[in-house]
Amino acid sequence: MLAALAVGGFAVITVGLLILQIQDHGYFLRLAQENRVRLEVMRAPRGAIYDRNGELLADNYPSFNIVFRPLPAESTARAKLVVDPLWVRQVSRLLEEDTTRVTELVRKANRSGQTATLRHNAPFPVLAAVEESRAEYPGLEVVIQPLRRYPHGTLASHLLGYAGEINDKELVEREQQGYQAGDLIGRTGVERTLEEFLRGRDGAEFVVVNAMGRRVSTLSEGPPQRPEPGHDIVMTVDLRVQQAMEEAMAKVSRGAAVAIDPRDGGILGMVSRPAFDPNEFSRGLSFARWKQLSSGGANPLLNRAIQGAYPPGSTFKVIVMLAALRSGVASVASRFASCFGSYHFGGRSFGCWKREGHGSLDFPGALQHSCDVYFYQIGTKLGLARLEAAALAFGLGEKTGIDLPQERRGLVPSQAYYDKRWGVNGWRKGTLLNLAIGQGELLVTPLQLALMAAEVATQGRPVRPHVVKEVRGAPDFHTPRPLQPGVAADPAVWRAVQHGMELVVESGTGTASRVQDVKVAGKTGTAQNPHGNDHALFVCYAPADDPRIALAFVIENSGHGGSVAAPMAGAVLRRLFAPDTSTTEVPPVPIPIDTSGVVRGD
């Protein structure tokens, strides 16, 4: 479709040029000799973006740009004047812009014959100054162009992404698609994924200019081609859910959260911290601000929800439990060696997060209290192949196929992985103990964790996470099919896992996510981090008997999942299901304790 639009746009311009050069040759020859015919581009606004309920998330508004148009060839002498250092200094002062940048843009425009934008979204004082001085500065003009606007600022910034002006390299690469200097192009998020739909078709018209390059009239022989706006996009995001998640994570320095509809895979909300304001890119960034956003330790442009890879911690016990039950290595009633706070295996002592121990537990009880000792024993019975198969069935270790750019795969280690790393049979069985509590080499994204919770909620039914619900005016647009076949297990197995997750919230390690009169199923996680304090995790879905939302929270370097991440999920669920019956306030993120070198699996 994009190629067709581009070809169409070129055809219109080409026909116009042929009319100028052939049909009306004589008339335009005279104008051409005087160099008084100019092709001016009329920018098409990008399509607007809405949430699933029609709430506006991105649109456009008119902005005033100061541009330089190369003078007609007959005014070559004047053209030389405009790159005179004095001219540049005066214009730069007038526009409040850097002289080096203005010099470069003007020289480039004179070489190419293309219009150059010297100041984007100019404020009124600059506009007034330019208008008053136009006679003194041939080539300077004020033009009105659509500017991208995100009315909610930083809200959902990683989902929406941002659009920026196309650079020289991209211009060469996309020349056949009709892109021109000054066009906007989606850089991240939906702005990038749906670029071909959001981008409209620029218009153009031929105008007559005088010797000073000023527009005199429009050529009636060449009717203008009006710009066509891009398609509007309707996202699966629910602004109410997104706002609740943003508020829950308002005090988080680094982390991510995802909310997904288990019934169809539509993303209801996605938050990554730190965030950024996409409006900054519309208004124009300084180089220093760009470096601040794109690099450094915080890296606000990184979408941690799909690009962050974390050990899953004890949230992974959900998968271990399902793998053990469906393979028959354990039953719901299985009890193993009691937990006294540690487990001895292979000459080593593996600790439980609860130092005083849990005693004897059945399987649901072990999940409810997140007993590491119980899962150490399950890991040795299960073996690597079955553990790996279960993780892969949930889609871990592979991209989910979400319609957002730059998603990470994560990692599910296999026999081949360990053989390559440690040599054939060079790794110890103790590795399984770490994997069984979600540690070791395992890496997952917050999106994968949310998808895992959604699949438990629906007993393994496959869904494809996606953020785009509809492209208006494009009936052929459809949501892609799931990449995974789903997770196979007997209903009794699913019910046992679901019951265990309900116990976690009811009276286990995840009670901070409880909601009055609403049954919630969840699992806490506290993941060791070799680079600092533990990460806090929590996954859940609700209502447990009619799941409509699945959530995953990963809060970096903050402590335990039950005391940090679970309260955030609880605040979101209470805001959605019981806004008038209980508080939705999230307790402050506690100062993390030093947990380095200590096994934590709750």
C-alpha positions as CSV (number, residue, x, y, z in Angstrom):
1,M,0.0,0.0,0.0
2,L,2.8,2.4,0.9
3,A,4.5,1.7,-2.4
4,A,1.3,2.4,-4.2
5,L,0.8,5.7,-2.4
6,A,4.4,6.7,-3.2
7,V,4.0,5.7,-6.9
8,G,0.8,7.7,-7.0
9,G,2.4,10.7,-5.5
10,F,5.3,10.6,-7.9
11,A,2.9,10.1,-10.8
12,V,1.0,13.2,-10.0
13,I,4.2,15.3,-9.7
14,T,5.6,13.7,-12.8
15,V,2.5,14.5,-14.9
16,G,2.6,18.1,-13.6
17,L,6.2,18.4,-14.6
18,L,5.4,17.0,-18.1
19,I,2.7,19.5,-18.5
20,L,5.1,22.2,-17.6
21,Q,7.8,21.0,-19.8
22,I,5.9,19.9,-22.9
23,Q,2.3,21.0,-23.2
24,D,2.8,24.6,-22.0
25,H,6.4,24.7,-23.0
26,G,6.4,28.1,-24.4
27,Y,4.6,29.8,-21.6
28,F,6.7,28.1,-18.9
29,L,9.9,28.5,-20.9
30,R,9.6,32.2,-20.3
31,L,8.9,31.7,-16.6
32,A,11.6,29.1,-16.3
33,Q,14.0,31.5,-17.9
34,E,13.1,33.9,-15.2
35,N,13.3,31.0,-12.7
36,R,10.0,32.0,-11.3
37,V,8.2,28.6,-11.0
38,R,8.6,26.6,-7.8
39,L,7.2,23.3,-6.6
40,E,6.0,23.6,-3.0
41,V,5.2,20.6,-0.8
42,M,2.1,20.6,1.5
43,R,2.7,18.3,4.4
44,A,0.1,15.6,5.2
45,P,-0.8,15.2,8.9
46,R,-0.1,11.8,10.5
47,G,-3.1,9.8,11.6
48,A,-4.4,10.2,15.1
49,I,-4.1,7.4,17.7
50,Y,-6.9,6.5,20.1
51,D,-7.3,4.0,22.9
52,R,-9.9,1.2,22.7
53,N,-12.7,3.5,24.0
54,G,-12.0,6.4,21.7
55,E,-9.8,8.5,24.0
56,L,-7.2,10.5,22.1
57,L,-3.6,9.5,22.6
58,A,-1.9,11.4,19.8
59,D,-2.9,13.9,17.1
60,N,-1.5,17.0,15.4
61,Y,-1.7,20.7,15.7
62,P,-0.5,23.5,13.4
63,S,3.0,24.8,14.1
64,F,4.9,27.7,12.5
65,N,8.3,26.9,11.0
66,I,10.9,29.3,9.7
67,V,12.2,28.0,6.4
68,F,14.8,29.1,3.9
69,R,13.9,28.7,0.2
70,P,16.8,29.0,-2.3
71,L,16.5,32.1,-4.5
72,P,15.9,31.9,-8.2
73,A,19.0,31.3,-10.3
74,E,18.7,34.8,-11.7
75,S,19.4,36.0,-8.2
76,T,22.6,34.1,-7.9
77,A,24.4,37.1,-6.6
78,R,21.9,37.3,-3.8
79,A,22.2,33.6,-3.1
80,K,25.9,34.3,-2.4
81,L,24.9,37.0,-0.1
82,V,22.8,34.7,2.1
83,V,25.8,32.6,3.1
84,D,27.7,35.7,4.0
85,P,28.9,35.5,7.6
86,L,27.1,38.7,8.4
87,W,23.8,37.4,7.0
88,V,24.1,34.2,8.9
89,R,24.9,35.9,12.2
90,Q,21.9,38.2,11.8
91,V,19.5,35.5,10.8
92,S,20.8,33.2,13.5
93,R,20.2,36.0,16.1
94,L,16.8,36.6,14.7
95,L,15.8,32.9,14.9
96,E,17.7,32.3,18.2
97,E,19.6,29.4,16.5
98,D,23.2,28.3,16.3
99,T,25.1,30.0,13.5
100,T,26.9,26.8,12.4
101,R,23.6,25.0,12.0
102,V,22.1,27.8,10.0
103,T,25.1,28.0,7.7
104,E,25.0,24.3,7.1
105,L,21.3,24.3,6.3
106,V,21.4,27.2,4.0
107,R,24.4,25.9,2.0
108,K,22.7,22.5,1.7
109,A,19.5,24.2,0.5
110,N,21.4,26.2,-2.1
111,R,23.2,23.1,-3.4
112,S,20.0,20.9,-3.6
113,G,17.5,23.6,-4.5
114,Q,15.3,22.2,-1.6
115,T,13.7,24.1,1.2
116,A,15.4,24.0,4.5
117,T,13.7,24.4,7.9
118,L,15.8,26.7,10.1
119,R,13.5,26.8,13.1
120,H,10.7,24.3,14.0
121,N,7.7,25.4,16.0
122,A,8.9,28.9,16.3
123,P,7.4,30.9,19.2
124,F,5.4,34.1,18.6
125,P,8.3,36.6,19.3
126,V,10.5,34.9,16.7
127,L,7.6,34.8,14.2
128,A,6.9,38.5,14.7
129,A,10.6,39.4,14.3
130,V,10.9,37.4,11.1
131,E,7.7,39.0,9.6
132,E,9.0,42.4,10.4
133,S,12.4,41.7,8.8
134,R,11.5,39.6,5.8
135,A,12.4,42.4,3.3
136,E,15.9,42.4,4.7
137,Y,16.4,38.6,4.4
138,P,15.4,37.2,1.0
139,G,14.6,33.5,1.2
140,L,13.2,33.5,4.7
141,E,9.5,32.5,5.0
142,V,7.0,31.3,7.7
143,V,5.1,28.2,6.8
144,I,2.4,26.3,8.7
145,Q,2.9,22.5,9.2
146,P,1.3,19.9,11.3
147,L,3.2,19.1,14.5
148,R,2.8,15.7,16.4
149,R,1.2,16.1,19.8
150,Y,0.8,13.7,22.7
151,P,-1.8,15.2,25.0
152,H,-1.0,13.0,28.0
153,G,2.7,13.7,28.0
154,T,4.7,10.8,29.3
155,L,1.7,8.5,29.6
156,A,2.2,5.3,27.5
157,S,5.3,6.9,25.9
158,H,7.0,3.6,25.2
159,L,3.8,2.2,23.6
160,L,3.2,5.2,21.4
161,G,6.8,5.9,20.6
162,Y,7.6,9.1,18.8
163,A,8.2,10.5,15.3
164,G,11.1,12.5,14.2
165,E,12.4,14.2,11.0
166,I,13.9,11.9,8.5
167,N,17.6,12.0,8.2
168,D,19.8,11.9,5.1
169,K,20.6,8.2,5.3
170,E,16.9,7.3,5.7
171,L,16.0,9.7,2.9
172,V,18.3,7.7,0.5
173,E,16.9,4.4,1.7
174,R,13.3,5.4,1.4
175,E,13.5,7.6,-1.7
176,Q,11.4,5.1,-3.7
177,Q,8.7,5.3,-1.1
178,G,8.3,9.0,-1.7
179,Y,9.9,10.4,1.4
180,Q,11.2,13.9,1.1
181,A,13.4,16.1,3.3
182,G,11.5,17.4,6.3
183,D,9.1,14.5,6.5
184,L,8.4,12.9,9.8
185,I,9.0,9.2,10.3
186,G,8.1,6.9,13.2
187,R,11.1,6.1,15.4
188,T,9.8,3.8,18.2
189,G,6.5,2.3,19.4
190,V,3.4,2.3,17.4
191,E,4.6,5.3,15.5
192,R,7.3,3.1,14.0
193,T,5.4,-0.2,13.6
194,L,2.5,1.4,11.8
195,E,4.5,4.0,9.9
196,E,3.0,3.0,6.5
197,F,-0.5,3.6,7.8
198,L,0.1,6.7,10.0
199,R,2.0,8.5,7.3
200,G,-0.2,10.4,4.9
201,R,0.5,11.5,1.4
202,D,2.0,14.9,1.0
203,G,0.4,17.4,-1.5
204,A,2.2,19.8,-3.8
205,E,1.5,22.8,-5.9
206,F,3.3,25.0,-8.4
207,V,3.7,28.6,-7.5
208,V,5.1,31.7,-9.3
209,V,7.7,33.6,-7.4
210,N,9.4,36.9,-8.0
211,A,13.1,37.6,-8.4
212,M,13.4,37.8,-4.6
213,G,12.0,34.3,-4.2
214,R,8.6,35.5,-2.8
215,R,5.4,33.7,-3.8
216,V,3.3,35.8,-6.2
217,S,0.6,33.4,-7.3
218,T,-0.4,29.8,-7.8
219,L,-0.3,28.3,-11.3
220,S,-3.8,27.7,-12.4
221,E,-2.5,25.4,-15.2
222,G,-1.2,23.0,-12.6
223,P,-3.9,22.4,-9.9
224,P,-2.6,21.6,-6.5
225,Q,-2.5,18.1,-5.2
226,R,-4.0,18.3,-1.8
227,P,-2.4,16.4,1.1
228,E,-4.1,13.3,2.4
229,P,-3.9,12.6,6.1
230,G,-2.7,9.2,7.4
231,H,-5.0,6.6,8.8
232,D,-6.2,6.8,12.3
233,I,-5.2,4.0,14.7
234,V,-7.3,2.4,17.5
235,M,-5.1,0.7,20.1
236,T,-6.1,-2.1,22.4
237,V,-4.9,0.0,25.3
238,D,-7.5,1.1,27.9
239,L,-6.6,4.6,29.1
240,R,-8.2,3.8,32.5
241,V,-5.9,0.8,33.0
242,Q,-2.9,2.7,31.7
243,Q,-3.5,5.5,34.1
244,A,-3.9,3.2,37.0
245,M,-0.6,1.4,36.2
246,E,1.2,4.8,35.7
247,E,0.0,5.9,39.1
248,A,1.0,2.6,40.8
249,M,4.5,3.0,39.4
250,A,4.9,6.8,39.8
251,K,7.7,6.4,42.4
252,V,9.6,3.6,40.6
253,S,13.0,4.6,39.2
254,R,13.5,1.6,37.0
255,G,11.1,-1.2,36.0
256,A,8.2,-2.2,33.8
257,A,4.6,-3.4,34.0
258,V,2.3,-5.0,31.5
259,A,-1.5,-5.6,31.5
260,I,-3.0,-8.0,29.0
261,D,-6.5,-9.2,28.2
262,P,-6.3,-13.0,28.5
263,R,-9.2,-13.5,26.2
264,D,-7.7,-12.1,23.1
265,G,-4.1,-10.9,23.9
266,G,-4.9,-7.2,23.6
267,I,-2.4,-5.1,25.6
268,L,-4.5,-3.0,28.1
269,G,-1.5,-1.1,29.5
270,M,2.2,-1.0,29.4
271,V,4.5,1.1,31.5
272,S,8.3,1.4,31.5
273,R,10.3,3.5,33.9
274,P,12.0,5.9,33.5
275,A,9.7,7.4,30.9
276,F,10.1,10.2,28.4
277,D,7.9,12.9,26.9
278,P,7.4,12.2,23.2
279,N,6.4,15.9,22.8
280,E,10.0,16.8,23.3
281,F,10.9,15.2,19.9
282,S,8.1,17.1,18.2
283,R,9.4,20.4,19.5
284,G,13.0,19.6,18.7
285,L,15.8,18.3,21.0
286,S,19.2,19.7,21.7
287,F,22.1,17.3,21.2
288,A,22.8,17.3,24.9
289,R,19.1,16.3,25.7
290,W,19.3,13.6,23.0
291,K,22.4,12.1,24.7
292,Q,20.7,12.3,28.0
293,L,17.6,10.3,26.7
294,S,19.4,7.8,24.5
295,S,22.4,6.7,26.7
296,G,23.6,6.6,30.2
297,G,22.5,4.2,33.0
298,A,18.8,5.1,33.1
299,N,18.2,5.1,29.3
300,P,14.6,6.3,29.3
301,L,14.0,5.4,25.7
302,L,14.5,1.7,26.5
303,N,11.1,-0.1,26.7
304,R,11.8,-2.4,29.6
305,A,8.5,-4.1,29.2
306,I,9.7,-5.8,26.0
307,Q,13.4,-5.1,25.9
308,G,14.3,-5.7,29.5
309,A,15.4,-9.3,30.3
310,Y,15.2,-10.4,34.0
311,P,15.5,-13.6,36.0
312,P,11.9,-14.6,36.7
313,G,12.6,-15.6,40.3
314,S,9.8,-17.5,42.0
315,T,7.2,-16.5,39.4
316,F,8.8,-19.3,37.4
317,K,7.5,-21.8,40.0
318,V,4.1,-21.6,38.2
319,I,5.7,-23.2,35.1
320,V,7.7,-25.7,37.2
321,M,4.5,-26.8,39.0
322,L,2.7,-27.3,35.8
323,A,5.6,-29.2,34.2
324,A,5.8,-31.5,37.2
325,L,2.1,-32.3,37.4
326,R,1.6,-32.9,33.7
327,S,4.7,-35.1,33.5
328,G,3.6,-37.1,36.6
329,V,6.8,-36.7,38.6
330,A,4.6,-35.3,41.4
331,S,0.9,-35.0,42.3
332,V,-1.0,-32.3,44.1
333,A,-0.7,-34.3,47.3
334,S,3.1,-35.0,47.0
335,R,5.2,-34.2,50.0
336,F,8.9,-34.4,50.0
337,A,11.6,-33.8,52.6
338,S,10.5,-31.1,54.9
339,C,11.9,-27.6,54.7
340,F,14.1,-26.5,57.5
341,G,15.4,-23.5,55.8
342,S,17.9,-25.1,53.5
343,Y,18.5,-28.2,51.3
344,H,21.7,-30.1,50.9
345,F,22.6,-31.4,47.5
346,G,25.9,-32.3,45.8
347,G,27.9,-31.1,48.7
348,R,26.3,-27.7,48.8
349,S,23.6,-26.1,50.9
350,F,20.8,-24.3,49.0
351,G,18.9,-21.9,51.2
352,C,15.2,-21.2,51.3
353,W,14.0,-17.6,51.5
354,K,12.4,-18.5,54.9
355,R,15.3,-19.2,57.1
356,E,13.3,-21.0,59.8
357,G,11.8,-23.3,57.2
358,H,8.3,-24.1,56.0
359,G,8.0,-27.7,57.3
360,S,6.1,-30.3,55.3
361,L,3.9,-28.9,52.4
362,D,1.8,-30.3,49.6
363,F,2.2,-28.9,46.1
364,P,-0.4,-26.1,46.3
365,G,1.0,-25.2,49.7
366,A,4.5,-25.0,48.4
367,L,3.4,-22.6,45.7
368,Q,1.4,-20.6,48.2
369,H,4.3,-20.1,50.4
370,S,6.9,-20.2,47.6
371,C,9.0,-22.8,49.4
372,D,12.4,-23.0,47.7
373,V,13.3,-26.4,49.3
374,Y,10.2,-28.0,47.8
375,F,11.0,-26.7,44.3
376,Y,14.6,-27.7,44.6
377,Q,13.4,-31.3,45.0
378,I,10.9,-30.9,42.1
379,G,13.7,-29.6,39.9
380,T,15.9,-32.7,40.4
381,K,13.0,-35.0,39.6
382,L,11.8,-33.0,36.6
383,G,15.1,-32.8,34.8
384,L,16.3,-30.1,32.3
385,A,14.5,-31.4,29.2
386,R,11.0,-31.3,30.7
387,L,11.7,-28.0,32.4
388,E,12.9,-26.5,29.1
389,A,9.9,-27.9,27.2
390,A,7.4,-26.4,29.6
391,A,9.1,-23.0,29.5
392,L,9.2,-23.0,25.7
393,A,5.5,-24.0,25.6
394,F,4.7,-20.8,27.5
395,G,6.7,-18.8,24.9
396,L,9.7,-18.0,27.0
397,G,13.0,-17.8,25.2
398,E,11.3,-16.6,22.0
399,K,9.7,-13.3,20.9
400,T,6.0,-13.1,21.5
401,G,5.5,-11.4,18.1
402,I,3.9,-8.3,19.6
403,D,3.4,-5.5,17.1
404,L,6.1,-3.3,18.7
405,P,9.7,-3.0,17.5
406,Q,12.9,-4.3,19.1
407,E,11.4,-7.0,21.3
408,R,13.9,-9.3,23.1
409,R,13.8,-13.1,23.2
410,G,15.0,-13.8,26.7
411,L,16.7,-17.1,27.4
412,V,15.7,-20.6,28.3
413,P,18.9,-22.7,28.7
414,S,19.0,-26.1,27.1
415,Q,21.4,-29.1,27.3
416,A,23.1,-27.7,24.2
417,Y,23.5,-24.3,25.8
418,Y,25.2,-25.8,28.9
419,D,27.4,-28.1,26.8
420,K,28.6,-25.2,24.8
421,R,29.2,-23.1,27.9
422,W,30.7,-25.7,30.2
423,G,31.7,-28.5,27.9
424,V,29.8,-31.7,27.2
425,N,28.5,-33.0,30.5
426,G,30.6,-30.4,32.2
427,W,27.8,-28.8,34.1
428,R,26.4,-30.1,37.4
429,K,22.9,-31.2,38.3
430,G,22.8,-28.5,40.9
431,T,22.1,-26.1,38.1
432,L,18.5,-27.6,38.0
433,L,18.0,-26.4,41.6
434,N,18.6,-22.8,40.6
435,L,16.4,-23.1,37.5
436,A,13.6,-24.5,39.5
437,I,13.3,-21.3,41.5
438,G,13.7,-19.1,38.5
439,Q,17.4,-18.2,38.9
440,G,20.5,-19.2,37.0
441,E,20.6,-18.3,33.3
442,L,16.9,-17.9,32.8
443,L,15.9,-14.5,31.4
444,V,12.4,-13.3,30.6
445,T,10.7,-10.0,29.7
446,P,7.8,-8.5,31.7
447,L,5.6,-9.1,28.6
448,Q,6.4,-12.8,28.6
449,L,5.5,-12.9,32.3
450,A,2.2,-11.3,31.7
451,L,1.5,-13.7,28.8
452,M,2.4,-16.6,31.1
453,A,-0.2,-15.4,33.6
454,A,-2.8,-15.0,30.9
455,E,-2.2,-18.5,29.6
456,V,-2.6,-20.0,33.1
457,A,-5.8,-18.0,33.4
458,T,-7.2,-19.5,30.2
459,Q,-5.7,-23.0,30.7
460,G,-3.2,-22.7,28.0
461,R,-5.2,-21.1,25.2
462,P,-2.8,-19.4,22.8
463,V,-3.0,-15.7,22.2
464,R,-0.9,-13.2,20.3
465,P,-0.1,-10.1,22.3
466,H,-0.9,-7.0,20.3
467,V,-1.4,-3.3,20.8
468,V,-3.3,-2.3,17.6
469,K,-7.0,-3.1,17.4
470,E,-8.0,-1.3,14.2
471,V,-6.6,0.8,11.4
472,R,-9.5,3.0,10.3
473,G,-9.9,3.1,6.5
474,A,-7.9,-0.1,6.1
475,P,-10.3,-3.0,6.4
476,D,-7.7,-5.5,5.2
477,F,-5.7,-5.0,8.5
478,H,-5.9,-8.0,10.8
479,T,-4.2,-9.0,14.0
480,P,-1.6,-11.7,13.3
481,R,-2.2,-15.2,14.5
482,P,-0.5,-16.6,17.7
483,L,3.1,-17.9,17.2
484,Q,2.7,-20.6,19.9
485,P,0.3,-23.5,19.8
486,G,-0.6,-23.0,23.4
487,V,0.2,-25.1,26.5
488,A,-1.2,-28.6,26.7
489,A,-2.2,-30.1,30.1
490,D,-5.1,-31.8,31.7
491,P,-7.9,-29.6,33.2
492,A,-7.1,-31.1,36.6
493,V,-3.5,-29.9,36.3
494,W,-4.5,-26.4,35.3
495,R,-7.0,-26.3,38.1
496,A,-4.3,-27.3,40.6
497,V,-1.9,-24.5,39.4
498,Q,-4.7,-22.0,39.4
499,H,-5.7,-23.0,43.0
500,G,-2.1,-22.6,44.1
501,M,-2.0,-19.1,42.7
502,E,-5.3,-18.2,44.3
503,L,-3.8,-19.4,47.7
504,V,-0.8,-17.1,47.1
505,V,-3.0,-14.0,47.1
506,E,-5.5,-15.3,49.7
507,S,-3.1,-16.2,52.4
508,G,0.4,-16.7,50.9
509,T,3.2,-14.3,49.9
510,G,1.0,-12.1,47.7
511,T,-1.7,-10.9,50.1
512,A,-0.9,-7.3,49.3
513,S,-2.7,-7.7,46.0
514,R,-6.0,-8.7,47.5
515,V,-9.2,-7.0,46.3
516,Q,-12.4,-7.0,48.3
517,D,-15.0,-9.3,46.8
518,V,-12.8,-10.2,43.8
519,K,-10.8,-13.4,43.7
520,V,-7.2,-12.8,42.5
521,A,-4.7,-15.5,41.5
522,G,-1.0,-14.5,41.5
523,K,2.6,-15.4,42.2
524,T,5.4,-13.3,43.8
525,G,9.0,-13.4,42.8
526,T,12.3,-12.0,44.2
527,A,15.1,-12.4,41.7
528,Q,18.8,-12.2,42.5
529,N,20.7,-9.7,40.5
530,P,24.4,-10.0,40.2
531,H,24.7,-6.2,39.6
532,G,23.0,-5.1,42.8
533,N,19.9,-5.6,45.0
534,D,17.2,-8.0,44.1
535,H,14.4,-7.3,41.6
536,A,10.8,-7.5,42.8
537,L,8.3,-9.3,40.6
538,F,4.6,-10.2,40.7
539,V,2.2,-11.8,38.2
540,C,-1.5,-12.2,38.6
541,Y,-4.9,-12.4,36.8
542,A,-8.4,-11.4,37.9
543,P,-11.1,-12.1,38.5
544,A,-9.8,-15.7,39.0
545,D,-13.2,-17.2,38.0
546,D,-13.7,-15.0,35.0
547,P,-10.3,-13.6,34.0
548,R,-10.3,-10.2,32.2
549,I,-6.9,-8.9,33.0
550,A,-3.4,-10.4,33.6
551,L,-0.7,-8.3,35.1
552,A,3.1,-8.5,35.4
553,F,5.3,-6.1,37.4
554,V,9.1,-6.1,37.5
555,I,10.6,-3.4,39.8
556,E,14.4,-3.3,39.5
557,N,16.7,-3.4,42.6
558,S,13.8,-2.8,45.0
559,G,13.6,-5.9,47.2
560,H,10.9,-8.5,47.6
561,G,8.0,-9.2,45.2
562,G,5.5,-9.6,48.0
563,S,6.2,-6.3,49.6
564,V,7.0,-4.1,46.5
565,A,5.4,-5.5,43.3
566,A,2.3,-7.1,44.7
567,P,1.0,-3.9,46.3
568,M,1.3,-2.1,42.9
569,A,-0.8,-4.8,41.2
570,G,-3.3,-4.6,44.1
571,A,-3.6,-0.9,43.6
572,V,-4.4,-1.3,39.9
573,L,-6.9,-4.1,40.5
574,R,-8.7,-2.2,43.2
575,R,-8.8,0.9,41.0
576,L,-10.5,-1.3,38.3
577,F,-12.7,-3.6,40.2
578,A,-13.4,-1.9,43.5
579,P,-12.7,1.9,43.2
580,D,-15.2,2.9,45.9
581,T,-14.7,0.2,48.5
582,S,-11.1,0.4,49.4
583,T,-8.0,2.4,49.0
584,T,-6.0,2.4,45.8
585,E,-3.0,4.1,47.3
586,V,0.3,2.3,46.7
587,P,2.7,2.3,49.7
588,P,6.1,3.9,49.0
589,V,8.8,1.7,47.6
590,P,10.9,0.6,50.6
591,I,14.6,1.2,50.6
592,P,16.0,-2.1,49.4
593,I,18.0,-4.2,51.8
594,D,21.3,-5.7,50.8
595,T,20.5,-9.1,49.5
596,S,23.6,-9.7,47.5
597,G,24.8,-13.3,47.8
598,V,21.7,-14.5,49.5
599,V,19.2,-16.9,47.8
600,R,15.8,-15.3,47.8
601,G,12.9,-17.1,46.2
602,D,9.6,-15.8,47.7
